[in-house]
Every structure is written in structure tokens, then in C-alpha cells.
Amino acid sequence: MLVPAVIACIALVVVAIAAGASIVGASRARPADAPRGAAKGTARGAAKAPPRTAAAAPTQLPLQGKVVGIDPGHNGRNFTDPSYLDKKVWNGREWEDCDTTGAQTASGYTEARFNFQVAGYLRADLIKDGARVVLTRDSDNGIGPCVTTRSAIIDNAHANAAVDIHADGGPVSGRGFAVLEPVADGPNDKVIAASKRLGADVRDAMLAGTRMPVSSYDGKNGFTFRDDLAGLNLTTVPKILIEVGNMRNSTDAEVLTSAVFQQQVARVLLAAIVKFLG
């Protein structure tokens, strides 16, 4: 028979073991609101964070880093200074007038104004596409500069492409546009082939993007080669000159004086330049 002290001791041990088992069980139990499959430390069933994705690269503008030269022919007040215009400059082959007044429609709308309007629309379009634009004049209320200076401005800017914008003063019965291309004469030798490619892009864009036909009186199939213009003779960058239409023809004149058409021509020239530089 166990003595009372021994019985008391055994009872205390049994109570302690029972309490310990209760504590261990509590530590292993899953809380009521814990997700199923939860593990120690991190929950095995927890949702995984979405994988990190690299930031999208900024879209490169089609003419980013390119320089484009625009020469809007003539100037709005050239007519006020004939002595300045008559000054002779060397165009690489022969002496040429510093500048001229340009053509005009029967109603008096000047070529100088047309050229500057198209140049302004084209400049804005080129800048939107990332180009740096060099203009040979910044208003239509000035005189000049001379054709040799215009060429030098674009050459010194090391333009990747350049366009001289004009509208012709041809025979009243004649219609259409012509792309004037340079003829090799020394300074422009290295850019003759590139200028031909640019000219082809401009001609194709004009036919695709406007209803102006190729010239019925100037050149062939929309092209003419000129060796008597300083802007083409002295160029050291790919360049063409475009006569967008004939201001003395009533049908062409109605189109040329339209702001909608002027903007259309700017978009066409932009498309040709983007293609050429692409």
C-alpha cells in the first residue's frame, strides 16, 4: 500500500504531464481563420506576388536625331528692293540673280506666301516626328536672303535631307508639279544619288497623297534636271526642289491657294522625308 506522500507525488506528475500535452497541442493547432495548408513562417497557400516586368522602352520617333532643311523660296517683300535682287551671285556654274520676287496667281496670291505657308506646316510636322528643322527664312515680310546664302544655311547645318519649296510661273495652259534634281558639278557630286532617291520618294508621295498631276510642260514624268540653280548646284546634302504647281494656271491656282491643300503637301513631303531617312 502506497503511503499518502508517494500518492501525492504521483498525482502531481500526472497533472504536469497532462498540462504539457495541452500546451504542445495548442501550439500545433491551426487558428480558425488561417488558410488551409499554412506552414510555419510563410503560408504555403498564400497568393504569390506577380512577377516584375521591365518598363516599356520609350517609342523612338521616326526622325529622332535627324536634321531637315527647308528653303521656302523668295520672300514677301522682295519686290520692294530690286537692286538687292539683281545683285549677281556665283551659283557654281554661272552668275545668277541673288533672288527674285517669284510668281503669283491672277488674283495676286504670291508664290512667296504659298512657299512659306507650306514650310510652316511641314516644319510643325517634322518637329512632331522628332526632327530638328532649319529654315532659310523665318517670316514672309522680309527680303532675301540670296540663293547662295540659303544653300549655305542648309549645308552648314549638315542636314540629312532638304527640300526647296516653290510654285511655278509657267504657261497659262500648263498644269502640274515637277521635282527638280541636281546635276553633278563638283560641290554636289557626293549627294547626286541620294538626291535622286529623295526626289523619287517626293514624286511618289505627291502622286499618292494629292490630286496634283505631274507637270504637263516641265521635265518628264514629274522630273527635271537643272544645273542653273544655286540651291541645287551648291548643295552638299541630299536635296530636291519642288514646283508644287503652276500659279498661272487657273485650276492649279485654285488648289495652291487652299490651306487644306497646303497642309496636304506638307504631309506628303513629311512622308517622303521619313521614307528617305528611314
C-alpha positions as CSV (number, residue, x, y, z in Angstrom):
1,M,0.0,0.0,0.0
2,L,1.4,3.4,-1.1
3,V,1.9,5.9,1.5
4,P,0.0,9.1,1.2
5,A,3.1,11.2,0.4
6,V,4.0,8.9,-2.6
7,I,0.5,9.0,-3.9
8,A,0.5,12.8,-3.7
9,C,3.8,12.9,-5.7
10,I,2.4,10.7,-8.5
11,A,-0.7,12.8,-8.7
12,L,1.4,16.0,-9.2
13,V,3.5,14.3,-12.0
14,V,0.3,13.2,-13.9
15,V,-1.1,16.7,-13.7
16,A,2.1,18.2,-15.0
17,I,2.3,15.8,-18.0
18,A,-1.3,16.5,-18.9
19,A,-0.7,20.2,-18.8
20,G,2.4,19.9,-21.0
21,A,0.5,17.9,-23.6
22,S,-2.2,20.5,-23.6
23,I,0.3,23.3,-24.3
24,V,2.1,21.4,-27.1
25,G,-1.3,20.6,-28.8
26,A,-2.3,24.2,-28.6
27,S,1.0,25.3,-30.3
28,R,0.4,22.9,-33.2
29,A,-3.3,23.7,-33.7
30,R,-4.2,25.8,-36.8
31,P,-6.1,29.0,-35.9
32,A,-9.7,29.0,-37.1
33,D,-9.1,31.8,-39.7
34,A,-5.7,30.5,-41.0
35,P,-5.7,29.4,-44.7
36,R,-5.6,25.7,-45.3
37,G,-2.1,24.4,-45.9
38,A,-0.5,27.2,-43.9
39,A,3.1,26.4,-42.9
40,K,5.5,27.7,-40.3
41,G,6.9,31.2,-41.1
42,T,5.3,31.8,-44.5
43,A,1.9,30.5,-45.6
44,R,2.3,27.8,-48.2
45,G,-1.1,28.6,-49.6
46,A,-0.7,32.4,-49.7
47,A,-1.1,34.2,-53.2
48,K,2.2,34.7,-55.0
49,A,3.2,38.3,-55.9
50,P,3.0,39.0,-59.7
51,P,6.4,38.8,-61.4
52,R,8.1,42.1,-62.1
53,T,8.1,43.3,-65.7
54,A,10.6,45.6,-67.3
55,A,9.4,49.1,-68.0
56,A,8.4,49.5,-71.7
57,A,11.1,51.3,-73.7
58,P,10.0,54.8,-74.9
59,T,8.9,54.7,-78.6
60,Q,11.5,56.2,-80.9
61,L,10.2,59.0,-83.1
62,P,10.8,58.3,-86.8
63,L,13.0,61.4,-87.3
64,Q,14.7,61.5,-83.9
65,G,18.2,62.9,-84.2
66,K,17.7,63.9,-87.9
67,V,18.2,67.4,-89.3
68,V,15.9,68.6,-92.1
69,G,16.5,71.7,-94.1
70,I,13.6,73.7,-95.7
71,D,14.0,76.6,-98.1
72,P,10.7,78.4,-98.7
73,G,11.6,80.2,-102.0
74,H,11.6,84.0,-102.4
75,N,10.3,86.4,-99.7
76,G,7.2,88.5,-99.2
77,R,8.9,91.9,-99.6
78,N,11.4,91.0,-102.3
79,F,9.5,93.3,-104.7
80,T,10.5,96.4,-102.6
81,D,14.2,96.1,-103.3
82,P,15.0,95.3,-107.0
83,S,18.7,96.4,-106.6
84,Y,19.2,93.7,-104.0
85,L,17.6,91.1,-106.1
86,D,19.6,92.0,-109.2
87,K,22.9,91.5,-107.3
88,K,24.8,88.7,-109.0
89,V,26.0,85.6,-107.1
90,W,28.0,82.6,-108.3
91,N,25.9,79.5,-108.4
92,G,28.7,77.1,-109.0
93,R,28.4,77.2,-112.8
94,E,27.5,80.8,-113.7
95,W,26.3,84.1,-112.3
96,E,22.7,84.2,-111.1
97,D,20.4,86.9,-109.6
98,C,20.6,87.0,-105.8
99,D,16.8,86.2,-105.7
100,T,13.6,87.0,-107.5
101,T,10.1,88.1,-106.5
102,G,8.6,84.7,-107.5
103,A,5.3,84.0,-109.4
104,Q,1.8,84.9,-108.4
105,T,-1.8,83.9,-109.3
106,A,-4.0,86.1,-111.4
107,S,-5.7,87.3,-108.2
108,G,-2.3,88.4,-106.7
109,Y,-1.6,85.5,-104.3
110,T,2.1,85.3,-104.2
111,E,4.4,82.3,-104.6
112,A,6.4,83.5,-101.6
113,R,3.4,83.3,-99.4
114,F,2.5,79.8,-100.7
115,N,6.1,78.6,-100.1
116,F,6.2,80.0,-96.5
117,Q,2.8,78.5,-95.6
118,V,3.7,75.0,-96.7
119,A,7.1,75.3,-95.0
120,G,5.4,76.3,-91.7
121,Y,3.1,73.2,-91.9
122,L,6.0,71.0,-92.8
123,R,8.2,72.3,-90.0
124,A,5.5,71.5,-87.4
125,D,5.0,68.0,-88.8
126,L,8.7,67.3,-88.8
127,I,9.2,68.5,-85.3
128,K,6.4,66.2,-84.1
129,D,8.3,63.3,-85.7
130,G,11.5,64.3,-83.8
131,A,13.5,66.2,-86.4
132,R,15.4,69.4,-85.9
133,V,14.4,71.8,-88.6
134,V,16.5,74.5,-90.3
135,L,14.6,77.2,-92.2
136,T,16.3,79.7,-94.6
137,R,13.8,82.4,-93.6
138,D,11.5,82.9,-90.6
139,S,8.9,85.2,-91.9
140,D,7.2,86.3,-95.1
141,N,7.8,90.1,-94.6
142,G,11.5,90.2,-95.4
143,I,13.9,90.5,-98.3
144,G,16.1,87.6,-99.4
145,P,18.4,86.0,-98.4
146,C,20.3,85.4,-101.6
147,V,20.0,81.9,-103.1
148,T,23.7,81.2,-102.3
149,T,23.1,82.1,-98.6
150,R,20.1,79.8,-98.5
151,S,22.2,76.9,-99.7
152,A,24.9,77.7,-97.2
153,I,22.5,77.8,-94.3
154,I,21.3,74.2,-95.0
155,D,24.8,72.9,-95.9
156,N,26.3,74.3,-92.7
157,A,23.5,72.7,-90.6
158,H,24.6,69.3,-92.1
159,A,21.0,68.5,-92.9
160,N,20.2,64.8,-93.5
161,A,17.7,65.9,-96.2
162,A,16.5,69.2,-97.6
163,V,13.6,70.5,-99.7
164,D,13.3,73.8,-101.6
165,I,9.6,74.6,-101.8
166,H,8.3,76.6,-104.8
167,A,5.3,77.0,-107.1
168,D,6.0,77.7,-110.7
169,G,5.0,80.6,-113.0
170,G,4.6,78.5,-116.2
171,P,2.4,78.8,-119.3
172,V,-1.2,79.5,-118.5
173,S,-2.2,76.3,-120.2
174,G,0.3,74.1,-118.3
175,R,-0.6,72.2,-115.1
176,G,1.1,70.0,-112.5
177,F,4.1,69.6,-110.3
178,A,7.8,68.9,-111.1
179,V,10.6,67.6,-108.9
180,L,13.9,69.4,-109.8
181,E,17.0,67.3,-109.4
182,P,20.7,68.5,-109.2
183,V,23.2,67.7,-111.9
184,A,26.8,66.8,-110.8
185,D,29.0,69.9,-110.8
186,G,31.6,69.3,-108.1
187,P,30.2,70.6,-104.8
188,N,27.2,68.3,-105.1
189,D,28.8,65.2,-106.5
190,K,28.5,63.1,-103.4
191,V,24.8,63.7,-103.0
192,I,23.5,63.2,-106.5
193,A,22.5,59.6,-106.0
194,A,20.8,60.4,-102.6
195,S,19.0,63.4,-104.1
196,K,17.6,61.2,-106.8
197,R,16.3,58.8,-104.2
198,L,14.7,61.7,-102.3
199,G,13.2,63.0,-105.5
200,A,11.7,59.7,-106.3
201,D,10.2,59.5,-102.8
202,V,8.7,63.0,-103.2
203,R,7.3,62.3,-106.6
204,D,5.6,59.1,-105.5
205,A,4.2,60.7,-102.3
206,M,2.8,63.6,-104.4
207,L,1.0,61.2,-106.7
208,A,-0.3,59.0,-103.8
209,G,-1.2,61.9,-101.5
210,T,-2.6,64.7,-103.7
211,R,-4.6,65.1,-106.9
212,M,-2.0,67.3,-108.5
213,P,-0.8,65.7,-111.7
214,V,2.8,65.6,-112.9
215,S,3.7,68.7,-115.0
216,S,2.5,68.8,-118.5
217,Y,5.2,71.3,-119.6
218,D,8.2,70.8,-117.3
219,G,10.5,67.8,-117.5
220,K,9.3,64.2,-118.0
221,N,7.2,62.0,-115.7
222,G,7.4,64.7,-113.0
223,F,11.2,65.0,-113.0
224,T,13.5,67.7,-114.5
225,F,17.3,68.0,-114.1
226,R,18.6,71.6,-113.5
227,D,22.2,72.9,-113.5
228,D,21.4,76.6,-113.3
229,L,20.1,76.9,-109.7
230,A,22.4,77.7,-106.7
231,G,20.3,75.7,-104.3
232,L,20.9,72.5,-106.3
233,N,24.4,73.3,-107.6
234,L,25.9,74.1,-104.3
235,T,24.2,71.6,-102.1
236,T,26.4,69.2,-100.0
237,V,23.3,67.4,-98.6
238,P,20.6,65.4,-100.3
239,K,18.2,68.0,-101.7
240,I,15.5,68.5,-104.3
241,L,13.4,71.5,-105.4
242,I,9.7,71.0,-105.9
243,E,7.5,73.2,-108.1
244,V,4.2,72.1,-106.5
245,G,2.0,73.5,-109.2
246,N,1.6,76.3,-111.8
247,M,0.3,79.6,-110.2
248,R,-0.6,81.0,-113.6
249,N,-2.9,78.1,-114.4
250,S,-6.4,78.8,-113.0
251,T,-7.1,75.2,-112.0
252,D,-3.7,74.9,-110.2
253,A,-4.1,78.3,-108.6
254,E,-7.4,77.4,-107.0
255,V,-5.8,74.4,-105.4
256,L,-2.5,76.1,-104.5
257,T,-4.2,78.9,-102.5
258,S,-6.2,76.4,-100.4
259,A,-4.9,75.9,-96.8
260,V,-6.2,72.3,-96.9
261,F,-4.0,71.6,-100.0
262,Q,-1.0,73.3,-98.4
263,Q,-1.3,71.1,-95.3
264,Q,-1.7,68.1,-97.6
265,V,1.5,69.0,-99.4
266,A,3.3,69.3,-96.1
267,R,2.1,65.8,-95.1
268,V,3.2,64.4,-98.4
269,L,6.7,65.9,-98.0
270,L,6.9,64.6,-94.5
271,A,6.0,61.1,-95.7
272,A,8.7,61.3,-98.4
273,I,11.4,62.5,-95.9
274,V,10.5,59.8,-93.4
275,K,10.7,57.2,-96.1
276,F,14.0,58.5,-97.4
277,L,15.6,58.7,-93.9
278,G,14.0,55.5,-92.7
